[in-house]
Amino acid sequence: MPPVKKKTLKVLPDYRDGNGNPGFSLRRWDGHAKQYAWAPVPITDDELRIQVREPVRLSSEPKYWLYRNRFVVEEGAASMPDDFIHLLETVVESTEARHDLLRRESIVREKAKALEQRLSEEGVPLQMRSFELENCVRQALSGIWPKRHSELAISYPEELTLRVKHAVLSEEKSLDKLRREVEAFENFERIGATPREPIPEHIRMFVWQRDRGCCVKCGCQERLEFDHVIPLAKGGSNTERNVQLLCEACNRTKGAGIG
């Protein structure tokens, strides 16, 4: 028995409307205008309320989840609007010749045109091109029916729900880390832009006498340098408690660390 393929989840960018509420649009085929157009995906008040604490499928597009104001797409999941499938059933079930292989393609085209007409009469948007509509009819004639939105919308497998939570929380943690790193870089640039003040002469004399003219690490008396215990870039100062004598070798080994 082949292994069950796990659903692939993808966390989408942080989409918000002008009021800060989560919202996004999908590029759909407009059957009347014969072109693609962007259409907003409806989100109910209940979905907005529930998603704060638990993942929720969008009833209008159930392959999309919403959790903590982040959208997650369940790649590979597919369903069609209930009203579309209802009309598809009406058109396909109305023929007795659906299994007549000699007339199969002729029947497909005939039923696709009939379905397009019914969709127009009922005011149901046609969101697929002609060849896609024909393929949908062809599969229905073979007994392969698309899943309804309402069927997929109530599917909440425990493992999948947990994986949606994990995907969103992992994304949040990753963004928090990235945010902190950017803030650290910006702070470092601001510190680096500040002119470095030299160690005052009286501090240098005090440190030299206190450390007895020797490297505090190895005791060497050659190629000595005044080193900041806590680097200035990390908040250190030019006080005698933060300045020490190190030889060149020990200072290079220490680098920009503290100590």
N, C-alpha and C positions, 0 to 999 in steps of 0.2 A: 504494500500500500504506500503510495507516494506521500512524502511529508506534507503537512498542511502549510501552505505559504502564508507567512505573517503579513498582515496589512502594513503598508508603508505609510507612515505619517510624516507630514511636512508642516512645520510651524511657519505661518505666513508673517510678513512684516506687520508691525503694529499699526493697523489701519484704524483711524478715528475720523469722525465727521467734525464739522465746525464746532459742535458742542462738546467734543471730547468723548462721544459715545462710539463704541465699536461699530464699524460698518464698512462694507466694500461692494464693488460692482464686478459683474462678470461680462465678458464680451460674448454676446449672443447673436445668432443669425436672425435678422428681421425678415420674415417671409414676405411682408408687404413691400418693404423698401428694397428687398433683394440685396441687402448688404449687412455687414456686421455692425453692431452698435453696443455701447456700454449700457447695462441696465443694473440698477441697485438691487441687492439681494435683501428681501424683507426679513426683519428680525422682530419677533413679537416681544411684548413687555415681559411675559413670563420667561422667555428665553434669556432676556437680559438680567432678570432677577436671579434665576437659577444658576447661571454661569459664574456668578461670583464665588460660589462654593463648590459646584460640581460641573463637570463637562456636560454640555448639552448639544444634541444635534439640531441643526437648523431645519425646521419643518419644510421650508421652501426649497432648501438645497441640502438634504440630509447627509451628503458625503462630506460636508463641512461641519466641524465641531467649533464650539465657542467655549472658552474657559479662561477666567481671569482676564477678560478683555483681549485675549489672543485667539486668532482663528487657526485651526488645524485642518488640513485637507487629508482625507483618507483616500489615498491614491489607489485606484483599482475598483473602488466602490462605484456602482452605477444604478441610477433609478430615473424614472420619468414621472412628470406630473400626473396625478390621478385622473384629472379630466381628460388628458391626452390619451391615456390607456383605455379609459371608458369608451371614447369615440373609436379608438383602434379596434376594440373588441366588437363594437357595433358594426363596423364596416367589414371586418374579416368574417365574423360569424354569419353575415347575411348571404354568403355565397355557398353553394353546394359543390362548387368545382375547385375548391382550394387545393385538392390533392391531384388534380389533373396535370400531370407533368408536361404534357404536350402544349398546354396553354398557360403554363406557369408564369412566364415572364409577362405575357399579355395580361394575365390576371393581376399580377403585381402592380403593373403600371395603372391599370384600371382602378384598383383599390386605393392606390396612393393618391390618385387624383380625387377620388371620392372622399378620402380622409381629409385632404387639404381643403376641399369644399366644406365639409362638416366643421372643421376647425374654424374656418372663416365665419360660418353661420353662427356658431356658438360663441364667437369672440375669444377663442383660445389662441394665444400667440403661437405662430409656427416658428419654432426655434431650431429648425434643421433644414438643410438644403434638400433639393429634390431627390438626389441620389441617396441621401441618408434616410429620407422618408421611405423611399422604395425599399431600402435594405431592412428597415424596421418592419415594414409590411411583409417582406419575404420571410423574415424570421418568424413572425407571428403565424404565417400560413404553415410553417413547419412545426408549429407548436412551441416555439421558443419566445416567451413573453418577457418583456422588460419588467423589472421590479418597480412597484409603485413607490412614490415618495413616502406615502403613509406607512408602508411596510418597513422601509429602511429607517424611517424616523423613530420607530419604537424599538430598534435593535440596539441594545446596550450590553454587549458581552463584557463580563467583568475584566478580562485581561485587556481588551481593547480600551476600555475606560481608564484603566490604570496606566496604560501606555500613553494615552492622551495627556493625562496629568503629568506623567514623567517628562514627556516632550516639552510641555509648557514650562514646568518648573526648572528643567535643565536649561532652557533658553533664558529664563529670567536670571538664573545664577550666572550663566555665561556673560550676559549683558551687564550684570552688576560688577563682575570682575573687570570687564572691559572698561566700564565707566570709571572704576577706581584707578586703573592703570593710566587712562587718559588724564585724569585729574592729577595723578602723580607726575606725569610728563609735563603738564602745564605748570605745576608748581615748581618743578625743577627749572623750567625755562625762565620763570619769573625770578627765581633765586639767582640763576646764572646771569641774568641781565643786570643784577645789582652789582655795582662796583665793589671789588674785594678790597677791604681795608687792611693795610699792613698791620702786623703785630706791633703794638707800641714798644718803644725801646726799653721802658722800665719793666715791662712784662718779660721781654727777652732776657734782660739781665737777671731778673728774679729766677726764671726757669733755668738759666745756665748755672747759677749758683746752687739752686735746689737739686738739680740733677748731676751736679759736680762735673759738668763738662763731659758726660758719658752718655752713650745710648742706653736708655732705660731697659731695652730688650736684651742686648748682648754685651753691653759694657764697652763697646768700641769707642775710641776717642777720635776717629778720623771720619771725614766727610759727613759731619753732623748736620742735621736739618731740624728746624722747628716744625713740629707736627701737631695738628689739632686732633685731640682724642675723639671728639665728635666733629666730623667735617662741617664746615660752614654751610655746605649745600644741604645738610641734614639738620640744620638748626643750631649748630655749634657756635661758640663765641670766641673772642680773643682774650679771655680771662686766663689767669695763671693756672687755674684748676683744669682748663681745657687745652693747655699747651704743654707739650713734652718734647724732650730731645730724642731723636732717632737717627741712627746712621742711615745712609742712602739705601743700603740693601734692605734693612728692616722696614723702612718707610715704603719701599716699592712692594715688599711682600704684603704689607698691610693693605695697600691700595686705598680704596675709598670706604673701607669698612670702619667700624667703631672699635676703638681700643688703643 
